[in-house]
Amino acid sequence: MTTVILWTDILIYALVVAISFFFWNLRKDLITRERWSQVFSSRLGMVSFVVIAFYILVALLDSLHFRDSLESVEGQASDKVYYGNTVRSALDTVLGDMSTVHERTYSAPFALNSFEKVNLRDDQGVSYRDFPALEHAGVHLASPEDKAGDIVIQSLIGLLIGLGFSVLLVGPQWWLTRHSDLPWQSAWITQVVIICIVAWMIRVGNLYHILGTDLAGNDVLYKSIKGVRTGVLLGSLATLIMLPIAVSLGIAAGYFKGWVDDLVQYLYTTLSSIPGVLLIAASVLMFQVYIDLNPDMFEVGLEKADAKFLALCFILGVTSWATLCRLVRAETLKISQLDYVQAAHAFGVSHGRIIRRHILPNITHIILITFVLEFSALVLAEAVLSYIGVGIDPAMASWGNIINSARTELSRDPAVWWTLTGAFCFMFMLVLSANLFSDLVRDAFDPKSTTGDQA
């Protein structure tokens, strides 16, 4: 086995380290710590944070990539090891056989037979059309009639395994936080529910196709889980690229005014006048041409898909800063006219110190709220871009690619609905949790909300 390190793997771990370092430093700032305590003092805040943390954990597991070594063949040197072209991750190992089993074509959730009829032959060689049995689903059953009872038994086993892991993981948390005033009970219950669901999916999903299979016979549940990493990375990286541009230009325009303000307004007005989808599509296609002309730069196909994914994150970040820039500019214009800022000017305080001590702290709530809202918007935007053919590379699993491939399946008779359902449920839970968490962050950090509550 050899390790495969992608640029996105490095970035997601760097992002997690930066977030951890940020929360660790909150202990030094009593005011900021108090505001974050207000966020987590709500049961809804605890629940949404645990769900978001679970998605991040899945993305981290899916960012540990490796290639398995091939079996030695006769005449091969003993000190020479060759590796396969298939890149796997730690998440694939956790999910078990879901990543390796493939059927012929569509199959419905928990089905034992294919969704489409094919030509078959009986023992006498007579041809007939029927639904063939699946190669991997329910093969452990002695008879197809045992399916319902077996699903119940395997579900109970999976839930018991989940409860066992919950005791091991949640028990120490209960001991450490039992005297805290925060509603940790909500976090514990949410963790237990998530662990039990995951254990059930792994147990039953390795025996049946819980969400069926797609046109190529791939397990839909497995593809939906693999799309978590893409959704988390796209929303995070594109937003982090957008934030420095929007904040720096917005503060410069609102603080210095004059020709700086005119230039920044000209930039974001021009950018807003260009149809965003066309600009993104043109940029992605230009980068795709560069990739096609330089195939030697990528050892495996996933590296090529990763490069295109990074380019898409960069393009989305560069083209989506105008709205936040307007908000920051307007807020900076207002703050720069306040008495204490004017007093700082009169005492000869430098511009950099005024921006750092007076402007930035008062627009933090806008930045935090925009970060979470833009994260949700970019996760949804990926589905739209994949729908028009300029999204994530097909070699990289994503909810947008699943939705794009499912658009013609709903018009079939009978309709193939389960491929869309898997991507929708996972995307819905992530976006809903992010939006709920952003509402709590806004209430805690927005000075207007704080003033209103005190009044």
C-alpha positions in Angstrom: 0.0 0.0 0.0 1.2 3.5 -0.9 -0.1 6.8 0.2 -1.7 9.2 -2.3 -1.7 12.8 -1.2 -3.9 15.2 -3.0 -3.9 19.0 -2.7 -7.5 18.9 -1.4 -6.4 16.4 1.3 -3.8 18.9 2.6 -6.2 21.8 2.5 -9.0 20.1 4.4 -6.7 19.0 7.2 -5.1 22.5 7.3 -8.6 23.9 7.5 -9.5 21.7 10.4 -6.3 22.6 12.2 -7.0 26.3 11.7 -10.5 26.0 13.1 -9.3 24.0 16.1 -6.6 26.7 16.7 -9.3 29.4 16.5 -11.5 27.8 19.1 -8.5 27.1 21.3 -7.6 30.8 21.3 -11.1 31.8 22.3 -10.1 31.2 25.9 -8.1 34.5 25.8 -11.0 36.6 24.5 -13.7 36.7 27.2 -16.2 38.7 25.0 -15.8 36.3 22.0 -16.0 33.3 24.2 -19.2 34.6 25.8 -20.8 35.0 22.4 -19.8 31.5 21.3 -21.1 30.2 24.6 -24.4 31.9 23.7 -24.4 29.9 20.4 -23.9 26.6 22.1 -26.2 27.3 25.0 -29.0 26.5 22.7 -30.0 22.8 22.1 -30.5 23.7 18.4 -26.9 25.0 18.3 -25.5 21.8 19.9 -27.5 19.6 17.5 -26.6 21.5 14.3 -22.9 21.7 15.4 -22.7 17.9 16.0 -24.2 17.2 12.6 -21.7 19.6 10.9 -18.9 18.0 12.8 -20.0 14.5 11.6 -19.9 15.7 8.0 -16.4 17.1 8.6 -15.3 13.7 10.1 -16.6 11.9 7.1 -14.7 14.3 4.8 -11.5 13.8 6.8 -11.8 10.0 6.5 -12.4 10.3 2.8 -9.2 12.5 2.5 -6.8 9.7 3.6 -6.0 8.2 0.2 -3.9 5.2 -0.7 -3.3 2.6 -3.5 -3.2 -1.1 -2.8 -0.2 -3.1 -4.0 -0.7 -5.6 -6.8 0.0 -9.3 -6.4 3.4 -10.4 -7.6 3.7 -12.2 -10.8 6.1 -14.8 -12.0 9.4 -13.3 -13.1 8.9 -10.1 -11.1 11.8 -8.9 -9.0 11.3 -9.5 -5.3 12.2 -5.9 -4.3 9.9 -4.4 -6.9 6.3 -3.5 -5.9 3.6 -2.3 -8.3 0.5 -0.5 -7.3 -2.9 -0.4 -8.8 -4.5 2.7 -10.4 -7.5 2.6 -8.2 -7.3 5.1 -5.4 -9.2 4.2 -2.2 -9.6 6.1 1.1 -10.0 5.3 4.8 -13.7 5.8 4.4 -13.9 3.0 1.8 -12.3 0.7 4.3 -14.9 1.7 7.0 -17.8 1.2 4.6 -16.6 -2.3 3.7 -17.9 -4.0 0.5 -20.1 -1.1 -0.5 -17.2 0.4 -2.4 -16.4 -2.7 -4.4 -19.6 -4.5 -5.3 -21.3 -3.6 -8.5 -24.5 -4.9 -10.1 -25.5 -5.0 -13.8 -27.8 -1.9 -13.8 -30.6 -0.4 -11.7 -32.0 -2.1 -8.7 -34.6 -0.7 -6.2 -33.8 -0.2 -2.5 -33.5 -3.5 -0.7 -34.3 -5.4 -3.9 -33.0 -8.9 -4.6 -33.6 -8.6 -8.4 -32.7 -6.2 -11.1 -35.0 -3.3 -12.0 -35.0 -4.2 -15.7 -35.9 -7.3 -17.5 -33.3 -9.1 -19.6 -33.2 -12.1 -21.8 -32.5 -15.3 -19.8 -32.3 -19.0 -20.6 -33.7 -21.8 -18.5 -32.1 -25.3 -18.0 -33.6 -26.5 -21.2 -32.2 -23.6 -23.2 -35.5 -21.8 -23.7 -35.2 -18.0 -23.8 -37.5 -15.9 -21.6 -37.5 -12.3 -20.2 -37.4 -11.8 -16.4 -35.8 -9.8 -13.7 -32.4 -11.4 -12.9 -31.2 -11.9 -9.4 -28.6 -9.4 -8.1 -25.1 -10.7 -7.7 -24.3 -9.2 -4.3 -27.6 -8.3 -2.6 -29.1 -10.9 -0.3 -26.7 -13.7 -1.4 -26.5 -15.0 2.2 -30.2 -15.8 2.2 -31.4 -19.4 1.9 -34.6 -18.2 0.3 -35.9 -14.9 -1.0 -38.9 -15.2 1.3 -36.5 -14.8 4.3 -35.6 -11.2 3.2 -38.0 -9.3 5.5 -37.1 -11.2 8.6 -33.4 -11.0 7.8 -33.5 -7.2 7.4 -35.1 -6.9 10.8 -32.5 -9.1 12.4 -29.6 -7.4 10.7 -31.0 -4.0 11.6 -31.2 -5.0 15.3 -27.6 -6.2 15.2 -26.5 -3.0 13.5 -28.3 -0.9 16.1 -26.8 -2.9 19.0 -23.4 -2.4 17.6 -24.1 1.3 17.3 -25.2 1.5 20.9 -22.0 -0.3 22.0 -19.9 2.2 20.1 -22.0 5.0 21.6 -21.2 3.9 25.1 -17.5 4.0 24.3 -17.5 7.4 22.6 -20.2 9.3 24.4 -19.4 7.9 27.9 -16.1 9.8 28.4 -17.8 13.0 27.1 -20.6 12.6 29.7 -18.0 12.2 32.4 -16.0 15.3 31.3 -19.0 17.6 30.8 -21.4 16.4 33.5 -21.1 19.6 35.5 -21.3 22.0 32.6 -24.2 24.5 32.2 -24.3 23.9 28.4 -27.0 21.5 27.0 -24.6 18.7 26.4 -27.5 16.2 26.6 -28.6 17.3 23.1 -25.1 16.7 21.8 -25.0 13.2 23.4 -28.4 12.2 22.0 -27.5 13.5 18.6 -24.2 11.5 18.6 -25.9 8.3 19.7 -28.5 8.7 16.9 -25.8 9.3 14.3 -23.6 6.5 15.5 -26.5 4.0 15.5 -27.6 5.1 12.0 -24.0 4.7 10.7 -23.7 1.3 12.3 -27.0 0.3 10.8 -26.0 1.5 7.3 -22.7 -0.3 7.4 -24.2 -3.6 8.7 -27.2 -3.7 6.4 -25.6 -1.9 3.5 -23.0 -4.6 3.1 -25.8 -7.2 2.7 -28.4 -5.2 0.7 -28.4 -2.0 -1.4 -30.2 0.3 1.0 -30.8 3.0 -1.6 -30.6 0.7 -4.6 -28.1 1.0 -7.5 -27.7 3.4 -10.4 -27.5 2.8 -14.1 -23.9 1.5 -13.8 -24.8 -0.8 -10.9 -23.0 1.3 -8.3 -24.5 1.5 -4.8 -26.4 4.8 -4.4 -25.8 5.0 -0.7 -22.1 4.6 -1.1 -22.0 7.4 -3.8 -24.1 9.7 -1.6 -21.7 9.2 1.3 -18.7 9.8 -0.9 -20.2 13.1 -2.0 -19.9 14.5 1.5 -16.2 15.3 1.1 -16.8 17.2 -2.1 -19.7 19.2 -0.6 -17.7 20.1 2.6 -14.6 21.0 0.6 -16.3 23.0 -2.1 -18.3 25.1 0.4 -15.3 25.7 2.7 -12.5 26.4 0.2 -14.5 28.6 -2.1 -15.8 30.7 0.8 -12.3 31.0 2.3 -11.0 32.2 -1.1 -13.9 34.7 -1.3 -13.6 36.2 2.2 -10.2 37.9 2.1 -11.0 39.5 -1.3 -14.4 40.8 -0.1 -13.3 41.9 3.4 -10.1 43.7 2.3 -11.8 45.5 -0.7 -14.9 46.4 1.3 -12.9 47.9 4.2 -10.6 49.8 1.9 -13.6 51.3 0.0 -15.5 52.2 3.1 -12.6 53.5 5.1 -10.5 55.4 2.6 -13.3 56.5 0.3 -12.4 58.7 -2.6 -10.8 57.1 -5.6 -10.4 53.8 -3.7 -14.1 53.6 -3.2 -14.8 54.4 -6.8 -12.4 51.7 -8.0 -13.8 49.0 -5.8 -17.4 49.9 -6.7 -16.4 49.8 -10.4 -14.9 46.3 -9.9 -17.8 44.7 -8.2 -20.4 46.5 -10.4 -18.6 45.2 -13.5 -18.3 41.7 -12.0 -22.0 41.7 -11.0 -22.9 42.7 -14.6 -21.4 39.5 -16.0 -23.7 36.4 -15.8 -22.1 34.3 -13.1 -22.8 30.9 -14.7 -21.3 32.0 -18.0 -18.2 33.3 -16.3 -17.7 30.2 -14.3 -18.4 27.9 -17.3 -15.8 29.8 -19.4 -13.2 29.6 -16.7 -13.7 25.9 -16.0 -13.6 25.0 -19.7 -10.3 27.0 -20.1 -8.8 25.1 -17.2 -10.1 21.8 -18.7 -8.3 22.5 -21.9 -5.0 23.1 -19.9 -5.5 19.7 -18.2 -6.2 17.9 -21.5 -3.0 19.4 -23.0 -0.8 18.4 -20.0 -1.8 14.8 -19.2 1.7 13.9 -17.9 1.2 16.1 -14.9 -1.2 13.6 -13.3 -0.2 10.1 -12.4 -3.8 8.8 -11.7 -7.2 10.0 -12.9 -8.2 11.2 -9.4 -5.3 13.7 -9.4 -6.7 15.2 -12.6 -10.2 15.4 -11.1 -8.7 16.9 -7.9 -7.0 19.7 -10.0 -10.2 20.5 -11.8 -12.0 20.6 -8.4 -9.5 23.1 -7.0 -9.8 25.2 -10.0 -13.6 25.2 -9.6 -13.3 26.3 -5.9 -10.9 29.1 -6.9 -13.2 30.3 -9.7 -16.3 30.2 -7.4 -14.4 32.2 -4.7 -13.1 34.8 -7.1 -16.5 35.4 -8.7 -18.7 35.5 -5.6 -17.2 38.2 -3.4 -19.3 41.2 -4.7 -22.3 40.8 -2.3 -20.1 40.6 0.9 -18.0 43.4 -0.4 -21.0 45.7 -0.6 -22.1 44.8 2.9 -18.6 45.3 4.4 -18.2 48.6 2.6 -21.6 49.9 3.9 -20.8 48.9 7.4 -17.3 50.4 7.3 -18.7 53.7 6.0 -21.0 53.8 9.1 -18.4 52.8 11.6 -15.8 55.1 10.3 -18.0 58.1 11.2 -18.5 57.1 14.8 -17.1 59.4 17.5 -14.5 56.9 18.9 -13.1 56.4 15.4 -12.9 60.1 14.8 -11.2 60.5 18.2 -8.6 57.9 17.2 -7.9 59.9 14.0 -7.5 63.1 16.1 -5.0 61.4 18.4 -2.9 60.3 15.3 -3.6 56.6 15.5 -2.5 54.8 12.4 -5.0 53.5 9.8 -3.9 50.0 10.2 -4.5 50.1 14.0 -7.9 51.7 13.6 -8.9 49.1 11.1 -7.6 46.3 13.3 -9.0 47.5 16.6 -12.2 49.3 15.6 -13.4 48.3 12.1 -12.8 44.5 12.0 -14.3 43.7 15.4 -17.5 45.5 14.4 -17.9 43.7 11.1 -17.1 40.2 12.5 -20.7 39.3 12.7 -21.2 40.0 9.0 -18.2 37.9 8.1 -19.3 34.9 10.2 -22.9 35.0 9.0 -21.8 35.3 5.4 -19.3 32.5 5.7 -22.0 30.0 6.8 -24.6 31.3 4.4 -22.2 31.3 1.4 -21.1 27.8 2.4 -24.7 26.6 2.0 -25.1 28.5 -1.2 -22.0 27.1 -2.8 -22.9 23.5 -1.8 -26.2 24.0 -3.7 -24.4 25.8 -6.6 -22.3 22.7 -7.3 -25.5 20.8 -8.1 -26.5 23.5 -10.6 -23.1 23.6 -12.2 -23.0 19.8 -12.6 -26.4 20.0 -14.1 -25.1 22.2 -17.0 -22.0 20.2 -17.4 -19.3 22.4 -15.8 -19.2 21.1 -12.3 -17.1 18.4 -10.6 -15.2 15.9 -12.7 -17.2 12.6 -13.1 -14.3 10.7 -11.5 -14.9 12.5 -8.2 -18.2 11.6 -6.4 -20.4 14.6 -5.8 -24.1 15.2 -5.1 -24.3 17.4 -8.2 -23.1 14.6 -10.5 -25.7 12.3 -8.9 -28.5 14.8 -9.4 -27.3 15.4 -13.0 -27.4 11.7 -13.8 -30.8 11.4 -12.2 -32.6 14.1 -14.2 -33.7 11.7 -16.9 -34.5 8.9 -14.6 -37.6 10.5 -13.1 -39.2 10.6 -16.6 -38.9 6.8 -16.9 -42.0 4.6 -16.3 -41.7 3.4 -13.6 -39.5 6.2 -12.4 -36.1 5.6 -10.8 -36.4 7.9 -7.8 -33.8 6.5 -5.4 -30.7 8.0 -7.0 -32.0 11.5 -6.5 -33.2 10.7 -3.0 -29.8 9.8 -1.7 -28.1 13.0 -2.8 -31.0 15.1 -1.7 -31.1 13.7 1.9 -27.4 14.1 2.5 -27.3 17.6 0.9 -30.5 18.7 2.8 -29.1 17.7 6.2 -25.8 19.5 5.7 -27.4 22.7 4.3 -30.1 22.7 7.0 -27.6 22.3 9.8 -25.4 25.1 8.4 -28.3 27.5 8.0 -29.6 26.8 11.5 -26.1 27.3 13.0 -25.7 30.5 11.0 -28.9 31.9 12.5 -27.6 31.3 16.0 -24.2 32.9 15.1 -26.0 35.9 13.8 -28.1 36.3 17.0 -25.0 36.0 19.1 -22.6 38.2 17.2 -24.9 40.8 15.5 -24.7 44.0 17.7 -28.2 44.9 16.7 -29.6 41.6 17.8 -27.7 41.8 21.1 -29.0 45.4 21.7 -32.5 44.3 20.9 -32.4 41.4 23.3 -31.1 43.6 26.1 -33.8 46.2 25.5 
